[in-house]
Amino acid sequence: MISPTDIRRAHILVVDDEPVNVQLLEFLLKTSGYENVASTTDPRQVAALHLQHRYDLIILDLQMPHMDGFHVMEALKPMERESWLPVLVVTAEPDKKLAALEAGARDFIGKPFDTVEVLTRIRNLLEVRLFHKESQDYGARMERTVRERTAELQRFRGAMDATTDAIFLVDARTMAMVDVSDGACRMLGFSREALLRIDPVALGLAERVQLERYADPASTSREHDIVETELLRSDGQGAVPVEISWQLQQQDNSHRILIAVARDVSERLQAAQRLKHMSNYDSLTGLPNRSLFFHTLRDAIELAQDKNWRIAVLFITLDRFKIVNDSLGPALGDELLRQFSTRLVRCVRLRDTIGRLGGDEFALILTMTREQTEDEAVSVANEVREALRAPFDLNGQQAVLTASIGIAMYPDDATDPGTLVKYADVAMVRAKEAGRDGYRFFTAGMNVQVLARLDLELALRAAIDGDQFELHYQPKLDLNTGRVTGVEALLRWRRPGVGLVYPAEFVPVMEDTGMVVRVGAWIIGEACRQIAAWNAEGVRDVRVAVNVSSRQFVEGDLEGDIRAALAEHRVDPGLLELELTESALMSNFEHTVQVLERLKTLGIRIAIDDFGTGYSSLAYLKRFPIDKLKIDIAFVRDITTNPDDAAIALAIISMAHSLHMQVIAEGVESRAQMALLRRHRCDEIQGFHFSRALLPADLARLVLENRAQPTRPAEDDRNVQTLLLVDDDINVLGALHRLFRRDNYRVLTAASPSEGFELLALYHVQVILCDQKMPGMNGTEFLSKVKEMYPDTMRIILSGYTGVETVLDSINRGAIYRFYTKPWNETELRDNVRLAFRQYWLTHGPYDDRKTPRGDEEAA
């Protein structure tokens, strides 16, 4: 029997070219009780070391210089003929695992390490290895047993290879593969030699606990017990679903063989999947049938309860479909339903569900957030009605239909699927009674809200003629000079009896109804009038940007409106800037290019608003005469803490400058955001950090005050040796600040990761010293984000927690430069921080060769 003492005394060799990985594995093994652990960072020495020491286990990295893991295993093969040598491969590349098994590995683990998994696999392999060593002590008797077993296997070979099933013979004592059938090789794509080297557990035959239970002669959970599982394929393209039956064959008192017969059940599973699809989907349209629709609605309601969402169910029926079906015949009636279902799918989002409930009855499930209104359901209902406007072509015959739609809402109307669909059906009947080709909500209250939208439309039409609109102006700041470079004109509605109304409440209605074309022309004229008024007051050279909608291009005369406004108010065209969204640019590409080129020739400046949120092609972008890109607020809001947002903003700035365009960031609300954008060479900003939108008189005063101030370029602190300390313990921060202040660093302190991100945006930091255990975000997570946003920084963890998992996690992520424990040695810590600064300056050098970084004598 193999005892725990035998396992602890097993000889283990760790092979890795990275000393830190070797040290971590040695630490892990020795603290787990293993007594004889050796290591080497030179793979060329492995064969010689094994010949001398006869290791019981070799933990081998695949990617190494001079000699990779595959060549090491090749050099070990001659020795493997003499004894069964477990090689445990370590790799960060999953696609190399199968190749490693083919080359001779017994098992593999991936990087980064999971401590429990590493120790479990090591123990399992050592047990198998020690079984083999124990077996060698039996000498001639074991050799005779092997010959007898080989003869017996040869008798089985003919029967094994005659079946299409896969047969595996496993030694019940060592749990190693003894033989496999040709069917197993064909099924999995491995050669016989490769399959014999693979551990049954790694192949997927069973868990090791199950194998031990099957190998127990007293076990009853073996014969006639069929287990479904998946076996590993050689090409790595998925796995083979199989059902396996096990049988134990007792050859003598000491030797037993486990026989596993695996049958490929892929076709059976595919047939079951097809039957399931047929039971859940309509055979005519391919849409979910009534059963699946109600099941999906039930799931949607459960999710809506958790998320506090709303659901709209639209019940749709085709008006006068029976007349078409009776006159043209059922075949063309079915074709009509197929074509309608195709149009219906185009009307909804991917996350919404469409179903056919029967006959010409269809239903939609729309999932909405609590903030979304019933207008979302109205919009979809109108899209469905519009989809029916084009005639249907039924084998050369034209058919025109309309639809009646009923709408019920969760949780307002009902909270269970059956009632919700029933109420939507009732509302559909009301829509039919009202004259067809329309929609109705189930409750009177919702219809009142629809009427309120109609009232808003009427009020907007009156606002255009009643001079109720006004423009406010938000300034834009040049990050290099600190000067106001221009403003954006923002529309406001001073509604009688209500007060000031912001665009989000009424612009969508203007877009839907087409009123935006007329209002857009008014905005251009009013902006030019204001430019002329400012010029008369002595506030000159204020460029005004106005937003242009896609409907102005399609339905209006944008060029004519601009020329007329410039001529009427005698304004320099260079003082007018147009901001267009990507969707507006792409709505009518060729026409848009022609109009913009003529306006550009006139002297108008062109900017793309909300850049990065649309869908325009960069190949098209270079064809437009664009002067400026405007980074959307969605990428600015978390730019100091989100590496993805920072990367997107930096990419937009870099791309724009390479195309000779300026860049402006909107929605800047903090000094840290502004500092980070300035560091990345963004040209302008706009947002509450500098100023809200102002009335014309207030804007004029701000511009005059701004221009009266002297130009103050931003201070360049790139050569100031700056150390950032991050720790939620104020006492620790104070102690570290006192310790490093004597070294003439600029020392910044942050009591939280969020405060640390803000300081990183405000200052150029070279070295970061961070605590590991902090609430909300630990040091490893914080430094991982810092690594993405500020990759040049030298990152150090200082922690009172010394768990192996923490060290492994930090190093595997590549987020840290050093790891030190609390309490710290002051002299050692100061020396190592000084070395970190030295490494930084050796790698990057000072910003200006004529300058030297502060504290250079110590850094040297």
C-alpha positions in Angstrom: 0.0 0.0 0.0 1.1 3.5 -0.7 1.3 5.5 2.5 1.2 9.4 2.9 4.8 9.1 4.1 5.9 7.6 0.8 4.2 10.4 -1.1 5.8 13.1 1.0 9.3 11.6 0.4 8.8 11.3 -3.4 11.5 13.1 -5.4 10.1 16.0 -7.5 11.9 18.2 -10.0 10.5 21.6 -11.0 11.7 22.9 -14.4 10.9 26.5 -15.5 13.1 29.2 -17.0 11.4 31.9 -14.8 13.0 31.8 -11.3 9.9 33.4 -9.7 7.7 30.5 -10.9 10.2 28.0 -9.7 10.3 29.6 -6.2 6.6 29.7 -6.0 6.1 26.1 -6.9 8.9 25.0 -4.5 7.2 27.1 -1.7 3.8 25.5 -2.5 5.2 22.0 -2.5 7.4 22.3 0.6 4.6 24.0 2.6 2.3 21.1 1.6 4.6 18.5 3.2 6.8 17.4 0.2 10.4 16.8 1.5 12.5 16.2 -1.6 11.9 19.0 -4.1 14.6 20.1 -6.5 14.5 22.6 -9.3 16.4 23.9 -12.3 15.9 26.9 -14.7 18.0 25.2 -17.4 15.9 22.6 -19.4 19.1 21.2 -20.9 20.1 19.7 -17.6 16.8 17.7 -17.0 17.8 14.4 -18.7 21.1 14.3 -16.9 19.6 15.1 -13.5 16.9 12.5 -14.0 19.5 9.9 -14.9 21.3 10.7 -11.7 18.4 11.1 -9.2 15.5 9.1 -10.8 12.7 11.6 -10.0 9.2 10.4 -9.3 7.6 13.5 -10.9 8.9 16.2 -13.2 6.8 19.5 -13.3 7.8 20.9 -16.8 7.1 24.3 -18.3 6.5 24.1 -22.1 7.7 27.5 -23.2 11.5 27.9 -22.4 14.5 29.3 -24.3 17.3 27.0 -25.6 15.1 23.9 -25.2 11.3 23.8 -24.9 9.3 21.2 -23.0 8.6 19.1 -26.1 12.4 18.5 -26.6 12.8 17.8 -22.9 10.1 15.0 -23.1 11.8 13.6 -26.2 15.1 13.4 -24.3 13.4 11.6 -21.4 11.7 8.9 -23.6 14.6 6.4 -23.5 14.5 6.5 -19.7 10.7 6.1 -19.7 11.1 2.6 -21.2 12.8 1.5 -18.0 10.2 3.1 -15.6 6.9 4.9 -15.8 7.8 8.6 -15.4 5.0 11.1 -14.8 5.6 14.4 -16.6 3.2 17.2 -15.5 3.2 19.9 -18.2 2.6 23.6 -17.2 1.3 25.8 -20.0 -0.5 29.1 -20.5 -1.5 28.1 -24.0 -4.6 25.8 -24.0 -4.1 24.8 -27.6 -0.8 23.1 -26.7 -2.4 20.6 -24.2 -3.2 17.9 -26.7 0.2 18.2 -28.4 1.8 17.8 -24.9 -0.2 14.6 -24.3 0.9 13.2 -27.7 4.6 14.1 -26.8 4.5 12.0 -23.6 3.0 14.2 -20.9 0.8 12.3 -18.4 -1.3 15.4 -17.4 -1.3 19.2 -17.7 -2.2 22.3 -15.7 -2.8 25.7 -17.0 -1.5 29.1 -16.0 -2.5 31.0 -13.9 -2.2 28.3 -11.2 -5.1 27.1 -9.1 -3.5 25.9 -5.9 -6.0 23.1 -5.1 -5.9 21.8 -8.7 -2.1 21.8 -8.8 -1.7 19.9 -5.5 -4.5 17.4 -6.5 -2.9 16.5 -9.8 0.5 16.2 -8.3 -0.7 13.8 -5.7 -2.7 11.7 -8.2 0.3 11.3 -10.5 2.6 10.4 -7.6 0.3 7.7 -6.5 0.4 6.1 -9.9 4.2 6.5 -10.1 4.7 4.9 -6.7 2.4 2.0 -7.7 4.7 1.4 -10.6 7.8 1.5 -8.4 6.3 -0.9 -6.0 5.4 -3.2 -8.9 9.1 -3.3 -10.0 10.1 -4.9 -6.7 8.2 -8.0 -7.6 10.8 -8.8 -10.2 10.4 -11.9 -12.3 6.9 -12.6 -10.9 5.6 -9.3 -12.2 7.4 -9.8 -15.5 5.6 -13.2 -15.9 2.3 -11.5 -15.0 2.8 -8.9 -17.7 3.5 -11.6 -20.2 0.4 -13.5 -19.2 -1.6 -10.3 -19.4 -0.2 -9.5 -22.8 -1.2 -12.9 -24.1 -4.7 -12.5 -22.7 -5.0 -9.0 -24.3 -4.0 -10.5 -27.6 -6.9 -13.0 -27.3 -9.2 -10.0 -26.7 -7.8 -7.9 -29.5 -9.7 -9.6 -32.3 -13.1 -9.2 -30.5 -12.3 -5.6 -29.5 -11.3 -4.4 -32.9 -14.4 -6.1 -34.6 -16.9 -3.7 -32.9 -17.5 -0.1 -33.8 -17.7 0.9 -30.1 -14.7 2.2 -28.3 -13.2 -0.2 -25.8 -10.7 0.8 -23.1 -8.8 -1.5 -20.8 -7.7 0.1 -17.5 -5.4 -1.4 -14.9 -7.6 -1.4 -11.8 -4.5 -1.1 -9.5 -2.5 1.7 -11.2 -5.4 3.3 -13.0 -3.2 3.4 -16.2 -4.5 2.6 -19.7 -3.6 -1.0 -20.7 -5.0 -1.3 -24.2 -7.6 0.3 -26.5 -9.6 -0.9 -29.5 -9.3 0.4 -33.1 -12.8 1.8 -32.6 -11.5 4.1 -29.8 -8.8 5.4 -32.1 -11.2 6.1 -34.9 -13.7 7.7 -32.6 -11.3 10.1 -30.9 -8.6 10.5 -33.6 -5.7 9.5 -31.4 -3.1 6.9 -32.3 -3.0 3.8 -30.1 0.3 4.8 -28.6 -1.0 8.3 -27.7 -4.2 6.9 -26.1 -2.1 4.5 -24.0 -0.1 7.4 -22.6 -3.2 9.5 -21.7 -4.6 9.3 -18.1 -8.2 7.9 -18.2 -9.3 10.9 -16.1 -7.7 13.4 -18.5 -9.4 11.6 -21.4 -12.8 12.0 -19.7 -13.7 8.3 -19.0 -14.5 9.0 -15.4 -13.4 10.9 -12.3 -10.7 9.2 -10.2 -13.1 8.5 -7.4 -15.5 6.8 -9.8 -12.6 4.6 -11.2 -11.7 3.5 -7.7 -15.3 2.6 -7.0 -15.6 0.6 -10.3 -12.3 -1.2 -9.4 -13.6 -2.3 -6.0 -14.8 -6.0 -6.3 -17.5 -5.3 -3.7 -18.9 -2.4 -5.5 -22.5 -2.7 -7.0 -22.5 0.5 -9.0 -20.6 -0.8 -12.0 -22.2 -3.5 -14.1 -25.3 -2.5 -16.0 -24.7 1.1 -14.9 -24.6 3.3 -18.1 -23.0 6.7 -17.6 -23.2 9.5 -20.2 -20.1 11.7 -20.5 -17.9 13.3 -23.2 -14.5 12.1 -24.4 -11.6 14.3 -25.5 -10.9 14.5 -29.2 -7.4 14.8 -30.7 -8.1 17.9 -32.8 -9.4 19.8 -29.8 -12.7 20.6 -31.7 -15.2 19.9 -28.9 -15.7 16.4 -27.4 -17.6 13.2 -28.4 -20.8 12.5 -26.4 -20.8 8.8 -25.3 -22.5 6.4 -23.0 -20.1 4.1 -21.1 -20.7 0.8 -19.4 -18.1 -0.6 -17.0 -17.1 -4.2 -16.2 -14.4 -5.5 -13.8 -12.4 -8.6 -14.8 -10.6 -10.4 -12.1 -7.5 -12.1 -13.6 -5.9 -13.4 -10.3 -5.9 -12.4 -6.6 -3.7 -9.4 -7.2 -4.6 -8.2 -10.7 -7.8 -6.8 -12.1 -8.8 -5.1 -15.4 -11.5 -2.5 -15.8 -13.2 -2.7 -19.2 -15.0 0.4 -20.4 -17.3 0.2 -23.5 -18.1 3.6 -25.0 -20.8 4.1 -27.6 -21.1 7.4 -29.7 -24.5 8.9 -29.0 -24.1 12.0 -31.2 -26.9 11.0 -33.7 -29.3 10.2 -30.8 -28.7 13.6 -29.2 -29.1 15.4 -32.5 -32.4 13.5 -33.1 -33.6 14.5 -29.7 -32.7 18.1 -30.4 -34.6 18.0 -33.7 -37.7 16.6 -31.9 -37.4 19.3 -29.2 -37.2 22.0 -31.9 -40.3 20.6 -33.6 -42.2 20.6 -30.4 -41.3 24.3 -29.7 -41.3 26.0 -33.1 -44.0 26.6 -35.7 -43.3 24.5 -38.8 -44.7 27.1 -41.2 -42.9 30.3 -40.0 -40.1 29.0 -37.9 -41.2 31.2 -35.0 -41.7 30.0 -31.4 -45.1 28.3 -31.1 -47.7 28.9 -28.5 -46.1 26.6 -25.9 -42.6 28.1 -26.2 -44.0 31.6 -26.3 -45.7 31.2 -23.0 -42.6 29.5 -21.5 -40.5 32.4 -22.7 -43.0 35.0 -21.3 -42.9 33.2 -17.9 -39.1 33.4 -17.8 -39.2 37.1 -18.9 -41.6 37.9 -16.1 -39.4 36.2 -13.5 -36.4 38.2 -14.7 -38.4 41.4 -14.7 -39.4 40.8 -11.1 -35.7 40.5 -10.1 -34.6 43.5 -12.2 -37.6 45.7 -11.7 -38.2 45.8 -15.4 -41.4 46.2 -17.4 -42.8 44.0 -20.2 -45.1 44.8 -23.1 -47.0 42.0 -24.8 -48.3 43.0 -28.3 -51.1 40.7 -29.7 -51.2 41.1 -33.5 -53.8 39.8 -36.0 -54.0 40.5 -39.7 -57.1 42.3 -40.8 -59.2 40.5 -43.4 -56.8 37.6 -43.6 -59.7 35.1 -44.0 -60.8 36.8 -47.2 -57.3 36.5 -48.7 -57.0 32.9 -47.6 -60.4 31.9 -48.9 -60.0 33.7 -52.3 -56.4 32.7 -53.1 -56.3 29.3 -51.4 -54.5 27.9 -48.3 -51.1 27.6 -50.0 -50.9 31.3 -50.8 -52.3 32.1 -47.4 -49.4 30.2 -45.9 -47.0 32.0 -48.1 -48.5 35.3 -46.9 -48.0 34.3 -43.3 -44.3 33.3 -44.0 -43.6 36.7 -45.6 -45.4 38.6 -42.8 -43.4 36.7 -40.1 -40.1 37.7 -41.9 -41.2 41.4 -41.9 -42.2 41.0 -38.2 -38.7 39.8 -37.2 -37.1 42.9 -38.7 -39.2 45.2 -36.5 -37.8 44.1 -33.1 -34.5 43.9 -31.3 -32.6 40.7 -30.8 -33.5 40.4 -27.1 -37.2 40.5 -27.9 -39.3 37.5 -28.7 -41.9 36.8 -31.5 -44.3 33.9 -31.5 -47.1 32.5 -33.7 -50.0 31.6 -31.4 -52.1 30.1 -34.2 -53.8 31.0 -37.5 -53.0 34.7 -38.3 -52.4 35.5 -34.6 -48.9 36.6 -33.6 -47.5 38.0 -30.4 -44.4 40.0 -29.3 -42.6 40.2 -25.9 -40.8 43.5 -25.4 -38.6 43.8 -22.3 -38.0 47.4 -21.1 -36.3 49.0 -18.2 -38.3 50.9 -15.6 -37.2 54.2 -17.1 -38.6 53.3 -20.6 -42.2 54.4 -21.3 -45.1 53.0 -23.2 -43.7 54.9 -26.2 -41.4 52.0 -26.8 -44.4 49.7 -27.4 -46.1 52.3 -29.5 -42.9 52.6 -31.7 -42.8 48.9 -32.3 -46.6 48.8 -33.1 -46.1 51.6 -35.6 -43.1 49.7 -37.2 -45.3 46.6 -37.6 -48.0 48.7 -39.3 -45.5 50.3 -41.6 -44.0 46.9 -42.4 -47.4 46.0 -43.9 -47.6 49.0 -46.1 -45.7 47.4 -49.0 -47.8 44.9 -51.0 -47.1 41.2 -50.6 -46.1 39.3 -53.8 -47.9 35.9 -53.8 -46.7 34.2 -56.9 -47.5 37.3 -59.1 -50.6 38.3 -57.2 -50.5 41.4 -55.0 -52.1 41.5 -51.6 -52.3 44.5 -49.2 -53.1 44.0 -45.6 -53.3 45.9 -42.3 -52.9 44.7 -38.7 -54.8 45.4 -35.5 -52.6 45.3 -32.4 -53.4 45.1 -28.7 -50.9 46.0 -26.0 -50.8 44.8 -22.3 -48.2 45.8 -19.8 -46.5 43.9 -16.9 -46.8 44.6 -14.0 -49.4 47.4 -14.6 -52.1 45.1 -16.1 -51.2 41.6 -15.0 -48.4 39.6 -13.5 -49.0 36.1 -15.0 -48.4 35.1 -18.7 -52.0 33.8 -19.3 -53.7 36.9 -18.1 -51.2 39.2 -19.8 -51.8 37.6 -23.2 -55.6 37.5 -22.6 -55.6 41.3 -21.9 -53.5 42.0 -25.0 -56.0 40.0 -27.0 -58.9 42.0 -25.5 -57.1 45.2 -26.5 -56.6 43.9 -30.0 -60.3 43.3 -30.3 -60.9 47.0 -29.3 -58.4 48.0 -32.0 -60.4 46.1 -34.6 -63.7 47.6 -33.4 -62.1 51.1 -33.7 -61.7 50.6 -37.4 -58.7 48.3 -37.8 -55.1 49.3 -38.8 -54.4 50.6 -35.3 -53.4 49.7 -31.8 -55.0 50.0 -28.3 -53.7 49.6 -24.8 -55.6 47.4 -22.4 -56.1 50.1 -19.7 -57.7 53.5 -20.2 -54.9 55.1 -18.3 -52.3 54.1 -20.9 -54.5 55.4 -23.7 -54.5 58.7 -21.8 -50.7 58.7 -21.9 -50.8 58.2 -25.7 -53.2 61.1 -25.9 -50.7 63.1 -23.8 -48.1 62.5 -26.5 -50.5 63.8 -29.1 -51.0 66.9 -26.9 -47.2 67.3 -26.8 -47.1 67.2 -30.6 -49.7 70.0 -30.8 -47.9 72.1 -28.2 -44.6 71.8 -30.1 -46.2 72.9 -33.4 -47.6 75.9 -31.5 -44.1 76.5 -30.0 -42.5 76.9 -33.4 -45.0 79.6 -34.4 -45.2 81.2 -31.0 -41.5 82.0 -30.6 -41.1 79.7 -27.5 -37.7 78.2 -28.3 -34.4 79.7 -27.2 -30.7 78.8 -27.4 -28.3 78.5 -24.5 -24.6 78.2 -25.1 -22.0 75.9 -23.4 -18.4 77.1 -23.8 -15.5 74.9 -25.1 -12.1 75.2 -23.5 -8.7 74.8 -25.3 -6.6 72.5 -23.1 -3.3 73.9 -24.3 -4.0 77.6 -23.7 -6.9 77.7 -21.3 -8.9 79.9 -23.7 -12.5 79.6 -24.7 -12.4 78.6 -28.3 -16.1 78.4 -29.1 -19.6 77.3 -27.8 -22.3 74.8 -28.6 -25.8 76.0 -29.1 -28.3 74.0 -27.1 -32.0 74.1 -27.7 -34.4 74.9 -24.8 -38.3 75.2 -24.8 -39.9 77.8 -22.5 -43.4 76.2 -22.5 -46.2 78.4 -21.3 -47.5 77.2 -17.9 -44.7 74.7 -17.5 -41.4 76.6 -17.7 -38.1 75.6 -19.2 -38.2 72.2 -20.9 -35.0 70.3 -21.7 -34.4 68.6 -25.1 -34.6 65.0 -23.9 -38.3 65.5 -23.2 -39.3 66.9 -26.6 -36.6 66.4 -29.3 -37.5 62.6 -29.8 -41.1 63.7 -30.6 -39.7 66.4 -33.0 -37.6 63.7 -34.7 -40.5 61.3 -35.1 -42.9 63.9 -36.5 -40.4 65.7 -38.8 -40.7 69.0 -36.9 -37.0 68.8 -36.4 -36.4 70.0 -39.9 -38.2 73.3 -39.4 -36.7 73.8 -35.9 -33.2 73.0 -37.2 -33.5 75.8 -39.7 -34.6 78.2 -36.9 -31.5 77.1 -34.8 -29.1 77.9 -37.7 -30.7 81.3 -38.2 -30.8 82.1 -34.4 -27.1 81.1 -34.0 -26.0 83.4 -36.8 -28.1 86.2 -35.4 -26.4 85.7 -32.0 -22.9 85.7 -33.6 -23.7 89.1 -35.2 -25.0 90.4 -31.9 -21.9 89.4 -30.0 -19.7 90.9 -32.7 -21.6 94.2 -32.3 -20.9 94.0 -28.5 -17.2 93.5 -29.0 -17.2 89.7 -28.3 -15.6 88.5 -31.4 -14.3 85.2 -32.8 -16.7 83.0 -30.9 -17.4 80.0 -33.1 -20.9 78.5 -32.6 -21.6 74.8 -33.1 -25.1 73.7 -34.0 -26.4 70.1 -34.1 -27.8 68.8 -37.4 -30.2 65.9 -37.5 -30.3 63.2 -40.2 -33.8 64.3 -41.3 -32.4 67.8 -42.1 -30.3 66.2 -44.8 -33.0 64.0 -46.2 -36.1 66.3 -46.0 -34.8 69.8 -45.6 -32.5 72.2 -47.5 -29.6 72.4 -45.1 -27.2 74.2 -47.5 -29.9 76.7 -48.4 -30.8 77.4 -44.8 -27.1 78.0 -43.9 -26.4 80.3 -46.9 -29.6 82.3 -46.2 -28.7 82.8 -42.5 -25.1 83.8 -43.2 -26.3 86.3 -45.8 -29.1 87.8 -43.7 -26.8 88.4 -40.6 -23.6 89.1 -42.5 -21.6 86.5 -40.5 -18.2 85.0 -41.3 -18.9 81.3 -42.3 -15.8 80.4 -40.3 -17.7 81.2 -37.1 -20.3 78.5 -37.8 -19.7 74.8 -37.0 -22.0 71.9 -37.7 -22.1 68.9 -35.4 -23.4 65.7 -37.0 -23.9 62.3 -35.6 -22.5 59.2 -37.4 -26.0 58.1 -38.2 -26.7 61.5 -39.8 -23.6 61.2 -41.9 -24.5 57.7 -43.2 -28.2 58.3 -43.8 -27.6 59.3 -47.5 -23.9 58.9 -48.0 -23.3 60.4 -51.5 -25.7 63.3 -51.0 -24.2 64.0 -47.6 -20.6 64.1 -49.0 -21.6 66.5 -51.7 -23.4 68.9 -49.3 -20.6 68.9 -46.8 -17.9 69.5 -49.4 -19.8 72.6 -50.7 -20.3 73.9 -47.1 -16.6 73.2 -46.4 -15.6 75.2 -49.4 -17.8 78.0 -48.1 -15.8 78.0 -44.9 -18.1 76.1 -42.5 -16.3 73.8 -40.1 -17.6 70.2 -39.7 -17.5 68.0 -36.5 -18.8 64.5 -35.8 -20.8 64.4 -32.6 -20.9 61.4 -30.2 -18.1 59.7 -32.0 -17.7 56.0 -31.2 -21.3 55.3 -30.6 -22.5 55.0 -34.2 -21.8 52.6 -37.0 -20.0 54.5 -39.7 -17.0 52.8 -41.4 -13.6 54.3 -41.0 -13.1 53.7 -44.7 -16.0 56.1 -45.3 -14.8 58.5 -42.6 -11.8 59.7 -44.6 -14.1 60.7 -47.4 -15.9 63.3 -45.4 -14.4 66.8 -45.0 -14.3 66.5 -41.2 -12.4 69.0 -39.0 -13.2 67.7 -35.6 -14.2 64.5 -33.7 -16.2 64.8 -30.5 -15.7 62.0 -28.0 -19.0 60.9 -26.5 -19.7 61.4 -22.8 -20.1 57.6 -22.5 -16.3 57.2 -22.9 -15.5 60.2 -20.7 -17.6 59.5 -17.7 -15.3 56.7 -16.3 -12.2 57.6 -18.2 -10.1 57.9 -15.0 -11.1 54.4 -13.7 -12.1 52.3 -16.6 -9.2 51.1 -18.8 -11.5 50.3 -21.7 -12.9 53.8 -21.8 -9.5 55.3 -21.5 -8.2 53.1 -24.3 -11.1 54.1 -26.6 -10.6 57.8 -25.9 -6.9 57.6 -26.5 -7.5 55.6 -29.8 -10.0 58.3 -31.0 -7.5 61.1 -30.2 -4.6 59.3 -31.9 -6.7 58.4 -35.0 -8.1 61.9 -35.3 -4.7 63.6 -35.1 -3.3 61.2 -37.7 -6.1 62.3 -40.0 -5.3 66.0 -39.2 -8.5 66.5 -37.2 -9.0 68.1 -33.8 -10.6 66.3 -30.9 -13.0 67.6 -28.3 -14.3 65.6 -25.3 -17.8 66.3 -24.0 -19.2 65.7 -20.5 -16.0 66.6 -18.6 -17.1 67.0 -15.0 -13.9 66.8 -12.9 -10.3 68.1 -12.8 -9.0 64.6 -13.0 -10.8 63.9 -16.3 -9.5 67.1 -17.7 -5.9 66.4 -16.7 -6.0 62.9 -18.2 -7.4 64.2 -21.5 -4.7 66.9 -21.6 -2.1 64.2 -21.0 -3.4 62.3 -24.0 -3.2 65.5 -26.1 -7.0 66.1 -26.4 -7.5 69.6 -27.9 -10.7 70.8 -26.3 -13.1 69.9 -23.5 -16.7 70.8 -22.8 -18.7 70.0 -19.7 -19.8 71.1 -16.2 -16.2 71.2 -14.8 -15.6 74.4 -16.8 -19.2 75.7 -17.3 -22.8 74.8 -17.8 -24.8 76.1 -20.7 -25.3 79.9 -20.3 -27.6 82.5 -21.6 -26.1 84.7 -24.3 -25.3 87.7 -21.9 -23.7 85.4 -19.3 -21.6 83.7 -22.0 -20.4 87.0 -23.3 -19.1 88.0 -19.8 -17.4 84.6 -19.4 -15.6 85.0 -22.7 -14.4 88.5 -21.9 -13.1 87.5 -18.5 -11.4 84.4 -19.9 -9.6 86.5 -22.6 -8.5 89.1 -20.0 -6.5 86.4 -18.1 -2.9 85.7 -19.0 -2.1 82.5 -20.8 -1.0 79.8 -18.3 0.2 76.7 -20.0 0.0 73.5 -17.9 3.0 72.7 -15.7 5.1 69.8 -17.0 5.8 67.4 -14.2 7.0 64.4 -16.2 10.5 64.6 -14.7 9.4 65.0 -11.1 10.0 61.7 -9.2 6.5 61.0 -7.9 5.5 58.1 -5.6 1.9 57.2 -5.0 0.9 55.5 -1.8 -2.5 53.7 -1.7 -3.8 52.3 1.6 -7.1 52.5 3.4 -5.3 52.7 6.8 -4.6 56.4 7.5 -1.9 55.5 10.0 0.0 53.4 7.5 -0.3 56.2 4.9 1.2 58.7 7.5 4.0 56.4 8.4 4.9 55.7 4.7 4.7 59.4 3.9 7.2 60.3 6.6 9.5 57.4 5.5 9.7 58.5 1.9 9.6 62.2 2.3 13.2 62.2 3.3 14.2 60.9 -0.1 13.1 64.1 -1.9 10.2 62.4 -3.8 6.9 64.1 -4.5 4.7 61.7 -2.3 1.0 61.4 -3.1 -1.3 59.6 -0.7 -4.7 58.0 -1.5 -7.0 56.3 1.1 -8.9 54.3 -1.6 -8.4 53.0 -5.1 -10.8 55.6 -6.5 -8.7 58.4 -5.0 -5.6 56.7 -6.4 -7.1 56.8 -9.9 -7.8 60.5 -9.5 -4.2 61.2 -8.5 -2.9 59.2 -11.4 -4.9 61.3 -13.8 -3.7 64.5 -12.2 0.0 63.8 -11.8 2.7 61.9 -13.7 3.5 59.0 -11.3 6.5 56.6 -11.8 6.2 54.3 -8.8 3.1 53.0 -6.9 3.1 51.4 -3.5 -0.3 49.8 -2.8 -1.9 47.8 0.1 -3.4 44.4 -0.9 -6.5 44.2 1.3 -8.8 47.2 0.8 -12.6 47.4 0.8 -14.3 47.4 -2.6 -11.2 46.7 -4.7 -8.0 44.9 -3.5 -4.5 45.9 -4.5 -4.2 43.2 -7.2 -7.4 44.4 -9.0 -6.4 48.1 -8.6 -2.9 47.5 -10.1 -4.3 45.3 -12.9 -6.3 48.3 -14.0 -3.4 50.6 -13.5 -1.2 48.3 -15.7 -3.7 48.8 -18.6 -4.0 52.5 -18.2 -0.5 53.4 -17.1 1.7 50.5 -18.3 5.0 52.4 -17.7 4.5 52.7 -13.9 6.5 50.5 -11.5 3.8 48.7 -9.3 4.6 47.4 -5.8 2.3 45.5 -3.4 2.8 46.0 0.4 0.6 43.7 2.3 0.2 42.0 5.7 -1.5 39.1 4.0 1.1 36.6 2.6 -1.1 33.9 1.2 0.4 32.0 -1.8 -2.8 32.7 -3.9 -2.2 36.4 -3.5 1.4 36.2 -4.7 0.5 33.9 -7.6 -2.4 36.0 -8.7 -0.4 39.2 -8.7 2.5 37.8 -10.6 0.4 35.9 -13.1 -1.5 39.0 -13.9 1.8 40.8 -14.5 0.4 43.7 -12.4 3.3 44.0 -9.9 7.0 44.7 -9.9 7.7 43.7 -6.3 5.8 42.1 -3.4 6.7 43.1 0.2 5.1 42.2 3.5 4.0 44.2 6.5 5.5 45.1 8.9 8.3 46.4 6.6 12.0 46.9 7.1 12.4 50.7 6.5 15.9 50.5 5.1 15.1 47.6 2.7 11.8 49.2 1.6 13.5 52.6 0.9 16.3 50.8 -1.1 13.8 48.9 -3.2 11.6 51.9 -4.0 14.8 53.7 -5.0 15.7 50.8 -7.3 12.2 51.0 -8.8 12.7 54.6 -9.7 16.1 53.7 -11.1 14.6 51.0 -13.2 11.9 53.4 -14.5 14.5 56.1 -15.5 16.8 53.5 -17.1 13.9 52.2 -19.2 12.2 55.5 -20.1 14.8 58.2 -19.6 13.9 61.8 -18.7 11.3 63.6 -20.8 13.9 66.1 -21.9 17.6 65.1 -22.3 18.7 68.5 -21.1 16.9 67.9 -17.8 17.6 65.3 -15.1 14.9 63.9 -12.8 14.9 65.2 -9.3 16.7 63.0 -6.9 18.9 61.8 -9.7 21.9 61.3 -7.4 19.9 58.8 -5.4 18.4 57.2 -8.5 21.9 56.5 -9.8 
